[in-house]
């Protein structure tokens, strides 16, 4: 992300991603990562899926 500040980042849910997200948070707190231009989307969102499904 540092080399590609206009990146798109897909965010997944679940416990598998917790360590990766914590690593990113740590970088942010240390001001070692700028995410101001990064676009995110949630991988667990579905277009056109009935809400009752």
N, CA, C and O atoms as a CHARMM CRD file, in Angstrom:
* protein
*
  212
    1    1 UNK  N      0.81700  -1.18200   0.00000 PROA 1      0.00000
    2    1 UNK  CA     0.00000   0.00000   0.00000 PROA 1      0.00000
    3    1 UNK  C      0.86700   1.25500   0.00000 PROA 1      0.00000
    4    1 UNK  O      0.47700   2.28300  -0.55400 PROA 1      0.00000
    5    2 UNK  N      2.01200   1.17200   0.60500 PROA 2      0.00000
    6    2 UNK  CA     2.90100   2.33100   0.62000 PROA 2      0.00000
    7    2 UNK  C      3.38800   2.66700  -0.78200 PROA 2      0.00000
    8    2 UNK  O      3.55700   3.83800  -1.12200 PROA 2      0.00000
    9    3 UNK  N      3.61200   1.64400  -1.59100 PROA 3      0.00000
   10    3 UNK  CA     4.09100   1.85800  -2.95700 PROA 3      0.00000
   11    3 UNK  C      2.96100   2.18500  -3.92100 PROA 3      0.00000
   12    3 UNK  O      3.20600   2.71500  -5.00500 PROA 3      0.00000
   13    4 UNK  N      1.72600   1.87400  -3.54000 PROA 4      0.00000
   14    4 UNK  CA     0.55900   2.10500  -4.38700 PROA 4      0.00000
   15    4 UNK  C     -0.52700   2.79700  -3.55800 PROA 4      0.00000
   16    4 UNK  O     -1.48400   2.14800  -3.13600 PROA 4      0.00000
   17    5 UNK  N     -0.39000   4.10200  -3.31900 PROA 5      0.00000
   18    5 UNK  CA    -1.29000   4.80300  -2.40400 PROA 5      0.00000
   19    5 UNK  C     -2.75000   4.85200  -2.85200 PROA 5      0.00000
   20    5 UNK  O     -3.62600   5.14000  -2.03700 PROA 5      0.00000
   21    6 UNK  N     -3.03000   4.58100  -4.11700 PROA 6      0.00000
   22    6 UNK  CA    -4.41900   4.58700  -4.59600 PROA 6      0.00000
   23    6 UNK  C     -4.94800   3.16300  -4.74400 PROA 6      0.00000
   24    6 UNK  O     -5.75800   2.88500  -5.62900 PROA 6      0.00000
   25    7 UNK  N     -4.49400   2.27400  -3.88700 PROA 7      0.00000
   26    7 UNK  CA    -4.87700   0.86300  -3.93900 PROA 7      0.00000
   27    7 UNK  C     -6.33800   0.66100  -3.56200 PROA 7      0.00000
   28    7 UNK  O     -6.96200   1.50300  -2.91600 PROA 7      0.00000
   29    8 UNK  N     -6.85600  -0.46900  -3.98300 PROA 8      0.00000
   30    8 UNK  CA    -8.17000  -0.93800  -3.54600 PROA 8      0.00000
   31    8 UNK  C     -7.91900  -2.15700  -2.66500 PROA 8      0.00000
   32    8 UNK  O     -7.19500  -3.07400  -3.05300 PROA 8      0.00000
   33    9 UNK  N     -8.51700  -2.16100  -1.48700 PROA 9      0.00000
   34    9 UNK  CA    -8.26000  -3.21000  -0.50700 PROA 9      0.00000
   35    9 UNK  C     -9.56400  -3.91000  -0.15100 PROA 9      0.00000
   36    9 UNK  O    -10.49000  -3.28800   0.37000 PROA 9      0.00000
   37   10 UNK  N     -9.63200  -5.21000  -0.43700 PROA 10     0.00000
   38   10 UNK  CA   -10.80100  -6.00700  -0.07900 PROA 10     0.00000
   39   10 UNK  C    -10.66600  -6.50700   1.34500 PROA 10     0.00000
   40   10 UNK  O     -9.68100  -7.16000   1.69000 PROA 10     0.00000
   41   11 UNK  N    -11.64900  -6.20400   2.16700 PROA 11     0.00000
   42   11 UNK  CA   -11.62200  -6.57200   3.58100 PROA 11     0.00000
   43   11 UNK  C    -12.53000  -7.77100   3.83100 PROA 11     0.00000
   44   11 UNK  O    -13.73300  -7.71500   3.57500 PROA 11     0.00000
   45   12 UNK  N    -11.95300  -8.83600   4.32400 PROA 12     0.00000
   46   12 UNK  CA   -12.71700 -10.05000   4.63400 PROA 12     0.00000
   47   12 UNK  C    -13.06100 -10.08900   6.11700 PROA 12     0.00000
   48   12 UNK  O    -12.38700  -9.47100   6.94200 PROA 12     0.00000
   49   13 UNK  N    -14.11000 -10.81500   6.43900 PROA 13     0.00000
   50   13 UNK  CA   -14.48600 -10.99800   7.84100 PROA 13     0.00000
   51   13 UNK  C    -13.90900 -12.31100   8.35000 PROA 13     0.00000
   52   13 UNK  O    -13.36300 -13.10300   7.58200 PROA 13     0.00000
   53   14 UNK  N    -14.03400 -12.52600   9.62900 PROA 14     0.00000
   54   14 UNK  CA   -13.58100 -13.78900  10.20900 PROA 14     0.00000
   55   14 UNK  C    -12.27000 -13.65500  10.94600 PROA 14     0.00000
   56   14 UNK  O    -11.52800 -12.69000  10.76300 PROA 14     0.00000
   57   15 UNK  N    -12.00100 -14.62200  11.76700 PROA 15     0.00000
   58   15 UNK  CA   -10.82400 -14.61900  12.62500 PROA 15     0.00000
   59   15 UNK  C     -9.50200 -14.71400  11.89600 PROA 15     0.00000
   60   15 UNK  O     -8.47500 -14.29800  12.43000 PROA 15     0.00000
   61   16 UNK  N     -9.50300 -15.24700  10.69900 PROA 16     0.00000
   62   16 UNK  CA    -8.25900 -15.40800   9.94300 PROA 16     0.00000
   63   16 UNK  C     -7.56300 -14.07300   9.70600 PROA 16     0.00000
   64   16 UNK  O     -6.33500 -14.01000   9.67200 PROA 16     0.00000
   65   17 UNK  N     -8.33400 -13.01900   9.54400 PROA 17     0.00000
   66   17 UNK  CA    -7.78600 -11.71800   9.17700 PROA 17     0.00000
   67   17 UNK  C     -7.35900 -10.85900  10.36800 PROA 17     0.00000
   68   17 UNK  O     -6.74700  -9.80900  10.17400 PROA 17     0.00000
   69   18 UNK  N     -7.66500 -11.27600  11.57800 PROA 18     0.00000
   70   18 UNK  CA    -7.42100 -10.44800  12.76300 PROA 18     0.00000
   71   18 UNK  C     -5.96100 -10.02300  12.87600 PROA 18     0.00000
   72   18 UNK  O     -5.69000  -8.84900  13.13200 PROA 18     0.00000
   73   19 UNK  N     -5.02100 -10.93300  12.69500 PROA 19     0.00000
   74   19 UNK  CA    -3.60000 -10.58100  12.82700 PROA 19     0.00000
   75   19 UNK  C     -3.16400  -9.59000  11.75200 PROA 19     0.00000
   76   19 UNK  O     -2.37100  -8.69000  12.02700 PROA 19     0.00000
   77   20 UNK  N     -3.66300  -9.74300  10.56000 PROA 20     0.00000
   78   20 UNK  CA    -3.31600  -8.81400   9.48100 PROA 20     0.00000
   79   20 UNK  C     -3.87600  -7.43300   9.78300 PROA 20     0.00000
   80   20 UNK  O     -3.17600  -6.43200   9.63000 PROA 20     0.00000
   81   21 UNK  N     -5.12900  -7.37200  10.21000 PROA 21     0.00000
   82   21 UNK  CA    -5.73100  -6.08500  10.54600 PROA 21     0.00000
   83   21 UNK  C     -5.00800  -5.43300  11.72300 PROA 21     0.00000
   84   21 UNK  O     -4.82500  -4.21500  11.73200 PROA 21     0.00000
   85   22 UNK  N     -4.59600  -6.22000  12.71100 PROA 22     0.00000
   86   22 UNK  CA    -3.85400  -5.66400  13.84600 PROA 22     0.00000
   87   22 UNK  C     -2.51500  -5.10200  13.39600 PROA 22     0.00000
   88   22 UNK  O     -2.07900  -4.06000  13.88500 PROA 22     0.00000
   89   23 UNK  N     -1.86600  -5.78500  12.47100 PROA 23     0.00000
   90   23 UNK  CA    -0.60000  -5.29900  11.91700 PROA 23     0.00000
   91   23 UNK  C     -0.80600  -3.94800  11.22300 PROA 23     0.00000
   92   23 UNK  O     -0.00300  -3.03300  11.40200 PROA 23     0.00000
   93   24 UNK  N     -1.86500  -3.82300  10.44200 PROA 24     0.00000
   94   24 UNK  CA    -2.15500  -2.56000   9.76600 PROA 24     0.00000
   95   24 UNK  C     -2.45300  -1.45200  10.77300 PROA 24     0.00000
   96   24 UNK  O     -2.01100  -0.31700  10.59500 PROA 24     0.00000
   97   25 UNK  N     -3.19800  -1.77300  11.82400 PROA 25     0.00000
   98   25 UNK  CA    -3.49200  -0.79300  12.87600 PROA 25     0.00000
   99   25 UNK  C     -2.20200  -0.33700  13.55100 PROA 25     0.00000
  100   25 UNK  O     -2.02500   0.85500  13.80300 PROA 25     0.00000
  101   26 UNK  N     -1.31300  -1.26000  13.84100 PROA 26     0.00000
  102   26 UNK  CA    -0.03000  -0.91300  14.45900 PROA 26     0.00000
  103   26 UNK  C      0.75800   0.04600  13.56900 PROA 26     0.00000
  104   26 UNK  O      1.32900   1.01900  14.06000 PROA 26     0.00000
  105   27 UNK  N      0.79300  -0.22200  12.26200 PROA 27     0.00000
  106   27 UNK  CA     1.48800   0.67100  11.32900 PROA 27     0.00000
  107   27 UNK  C      0.84900   2.05500  11.31700 PROA 27     0.00000
  108   27 UNK  O      1.55000   3.06500  11.27400 PROA 27     0.00000
  109   28 UNK  N     -0.46400   2.09900  11.35600 PROA 28     0.00000
  110   28 UNK  CA    -1.16700   3.38300  11.38200 PROA 28     0.00000
  111   28 UNK  C     -0.83100   4.16700  12.64400 PROA 28     0.00000
  112   28 UNK  O     -0.57600   5.37000  12.57700 PROA 28     0.00000
  113   29 UNK  N     -0.82800   3.50300  13.78400 PROA 29     0.00000
  114   29 UNK  CA    -0.51900   4.17900  15.05000 PROA 29     0.00000
  115   29 UNK  C      0.91400   4.69800  15.08700 PROA 29     0.00000
  116   29 UNK  O      1.20300   5.68100  15.77000 PROA 29     0.00000
  117   30 UNK  N      1.80100   4.04800  14.36200 PROA 30     0.00000
  118   30 UNK  CA     3.20400   4.47400  14.29400 PROA 30     0.00000
  119   30 UNK  C      3.44000   5.46200  13.15200 PROA 30     0.00000
  120   30 UNK  O      4.57800   5.84900  12.88500 PROA 30     0.00000
  121   31 UNK  N      2.35700   5.86900  12.47800 PROA 31     0.00000
  122   31 UNK  CA     2.44600   6.76800  11.31700 PROA 31     0.00000
  123   31 UNK  C      3.35200   6.21600  10.22600 PROA 31     0.00000
  124   31 UNK  O      4.04100   6.97300   9.54200 PROA 31     0.00000
  125   32 UNK  N      3.35000   4.90300  10.06300 PROA 32     0.00000
  126   32 UNK  CA     4.16300   4.26000   9.03500 PROA 32     0.00000
  127   32 UNK  C      3.33500   3.84900   7.82300 PROA 32     0.00000
  128   32 UNK  O      3.85400   3.23900   6.88800 PROA 32     0.00000
  129   33 UNK  N      2.05400   4.18300   7.84000 PROA 33     0.00000
  130   33 UNK  CA     1.17000   3.80900   6.74500 PROA 33     0.00000
  131   33 UNK  C      0.13000   4.90100   6.56100 PROA 33     0.00000
  132   33 UNK  O     -0.53100   5.31000   7.51600 PROA 33     0.00000
  133   34 UNK  N     -0.01100   5.36900   5.32700 PROA 34     0.00000
  134   34 UNK  CA    -1.01300   6.37800   4.98700 PROA 34     0.00000
  135   34 UNK  C     -2.10700   5.69500   4.17400 PROA 34     0.00000
  136   34 UNK  O     -1.85400   5.20400   3.07400 PROA 34     0.00000
  137   35 UNK  N     -3.30000   5.66700   4.70700 PROA 35     0.00000
  138   35 UNK  CA    -4.41300   5.02400   4.00400 PROA 35     0.00000
  139   35 UNK  C     -5.43100   6.04500   3.49200 PROA 35     0.00000
  140   35 UNK  O     -6.55100   5.68200   3.13300 PROA 35     0.00000
  141   36 UNK  N     -5.04400   7.30900   3.46000 PROA 36     0.00000
  142   36 UNK  CA    -5.98900   8.36200   3.08700 PROA 36     0.00000
  143   36 UNK  C     -6.48100   8.24700   1.64900 PROA 36     0.00000
  144   36 UNK  O     -7.55300   8.76100   1.32900 PROA 36     0.00000
  145   37 UNK  N     -5.72700   7.58800   0.78000 PROA 37     0.00000
  146   37 UNK  CA    -6.12500   7.45300  -0.62100 PROA 37     0.00000
  147   37 UNK  C     -6.57600   6.03300  -0.97400 PROA 37     0.00000
  148   37 UNK  O     -6.93400   5.76400  -2.12100 PROA 37     0.00000
  149   38 UNK  N     -6.56000   5.13800  -0.00600 PROA 38     0.00000
  150   38 UNK  CA    -6.91700   3.74500  -0.26300 PROA 38     0.00000
  151   38 UNK  C     -8.43800   3.58900  -0.24100 PROA 38     0.00000
  152   38 UNK  O     -9.12100   4.12700   0.63000 PROA 38     0.00000
  153   39 UNK  N     -8.94400   2.84900  -1.20600 PROA 39     0.00000
  154   39 UNK  CA   -10.37400   2.55600  -1.28600 PROA 39     0.00000
  155   39 UNK  C    -10.58800   1.12400  -0.80000 PROA 39     0.00000
  156   39 UNK  O     -9.89800   0.20400  -1.23900 PROA 39     0.00000
  157   40 UNK  N    -11.54000   0.94300   0.10200 PROA 40     0.00000
  158   40 UNK  CA   -11.80700  -0.40000   0.63100 PROA 40     0.00000
  159   40 UNK  C    -13.19900  -0.86900   0.22700 PROA 40     0.00000
  160   40 UNK  O    -14.09300  -0.07000  -0.05100 PROA 40     0.00000
  161   41 UNK  N    -13.34900  -2.16900   0.20300 PROA 41     0.00000
  162   41 UNK  CA   -14.65900  -2.77500  -0.00500 PROA 41     0.00000
  163   41 UNK  C    -14.70700  -4.05000   0.81500 PROA 41     0.00000
  164   41 UNK  O    -13.67300  -4.65800   1.09400 PROA 41     0.00000
  165   42 UNK  N    -15.89600  -4.45000   1.19600 PROA 42     0.00000
  166   42 UNK  CA   -16.07600  -5.64600   2.01900 PROA 42     0.00000
  167   42 UNK  C    -16.35600  -6.84100   1.12200 PROA 42     0.00000
  168   42 UNK  O    -17.27900  -6.81100   0.30800 PROA 42     0.00000
  169   43 UNK  N    -15.56400  -7.88500   1.27100 PROA 43     0.00000
  170   43 UNK  CA   -15.70600  -9.06700   0.43400 PROA 43     0.00000
  171   43 UNK  C    -16.98100  -9.84200   0.72200 PROA 43     0.00000
  172   43 UNK  O    -17.41100 -10.64300  -0.10800 PROA 43     0.00000
  173   44 UNK  N    -17.58700  -9.62500   1.86100 PROA 44     0.00000
  174   44 UNK  CA   -18.77200 -10.37800   2.25000 PROA 44     0.00000
  175   44 UNK  C    -20.06800  -9.63400   1.93800 PROA 44     0.00000
  176   44 UNK  O    -21.11800  -9.95200   2.49600 PROA 44     0.00000
  177   45 UNK  N    -19.99600  -8.63900   1.04100 PROA 45     0.00000
  178   45 UNK  CA   -21.19700  -7.94200   0.59600 PROA 45     0.00000
  179   45 UNK  C    -21.61900  -8.53300  -0.74100 PROA 45     0.00000
  180   45 UNK  O    -20.78600  -8.78000  -1.61300 PROA 45     0.00000
  181   46 UNK  N    -22.90300  -8.75600  -0.89200 PROA 46     0.00000
  182   46 UNK  CA   -23.41900  -9.37300  -2.11200 PROA 46     0.00000
  183   46 UNK  C    -24.50000  -8.49100  -2.72100 PROA 46     0.00000
  184   46 UNK  O    -25.44200  -8.09400  -2.03500 PROA 46     0.00000
  185   47 UNK  N    -24.36700  -8.18800  -3.99700 PROA 47     0.00000
  186   47 UNK  CA   -25.34300  -7.38100  -4.71600 PROA 47     0.00000
  187   47 UNK  C    -26.42400  -8.30000  -5.27000 PROA 47     0.00000
  188   47 UNK  O    -26.12300  -9.33400  -5.86600 PROA 47     0.00000
  189   48 UNK  N    -27.66900  -7.92300  -5.07400 PROA 48     0.00000
  190   48 UNK  CA   -28.77200  -8.67200  -5.64300 PROA 48     0.00000
  191   48 UNK  C    -29.21200  -9.88600  -4.85100 PROA 48     0.00000
  192   48 UNK  O    -30.11100 -10.60700  -5.28400 PROA 48     0.00000
  193   49 UNK  N    -28.61000 -10.12900  -3.71400 PROA 49     0.00000
  194   49 UNK  CA   -28.97500 -11.27500  -2.88100 PROA 49     0.00000
  195   49 UNK  C    -30.13500 -10.88100  -1.97900 PROA 49     0.00000
  196   49 UNK  O    -30.07400  -9.85400  -1.30200 PROA 49     0.00000
  197   50 UNK  N    -31.17000 -11.67300  -1.96400 PROA 50     0.00000
  198   50 UNK  CA   -32.33100 -11.41300  -1.12600 PROA 50     0.00000
  199   50 UNK  C    -31.90100 -11.38500   0.34300 PROA 50     0.00000
  200   50 UNK  O    -31.17700 -12.27000   0.79700 PROA 50     0.00000
  201   51 UNK  N    -32.34500 -10.37300   1.07800 PROA 51     0.00000
  202   51 UNK  CA   -31.96400 -10.20900   2.48800 PROA 51     0.00000
  203   51 UNK  C    -32.39300 -11.38900   3.35100 PROA 51     0.00000
  204   51 UNK  O    -31.82200 -11.60700   4.41900 PROA 51     0.00000
  205   52 UNK  N    -33.38500 -12.14900   2.90900 PROA 52     0.00000
  206   52 UNK  CA   -33.87600 -13.29100   3.68000 PROA 52     0.00000
  207   52 UNK  C    -33.06300 -14.55300   3.42600 PROA 52     0.00000
  208   52 UNK  O    -33.27700 -15.56800   4.08800 PROA 52     0.00000
  209   53 UNK  N    -32.15400 -14.50400   2.49600 PROA 53     0.00000
  210   53 UNK  CA   -31.35700 -15.68400   2.14000 PROA 53     0.00000
  211   53 UNK  C    -30.30500 -15.96400   3.17600 PROA 53     0.00000
  212   53 UNK  O    -29.54300 -16.92100   3.03900 PROA 53     0.00000
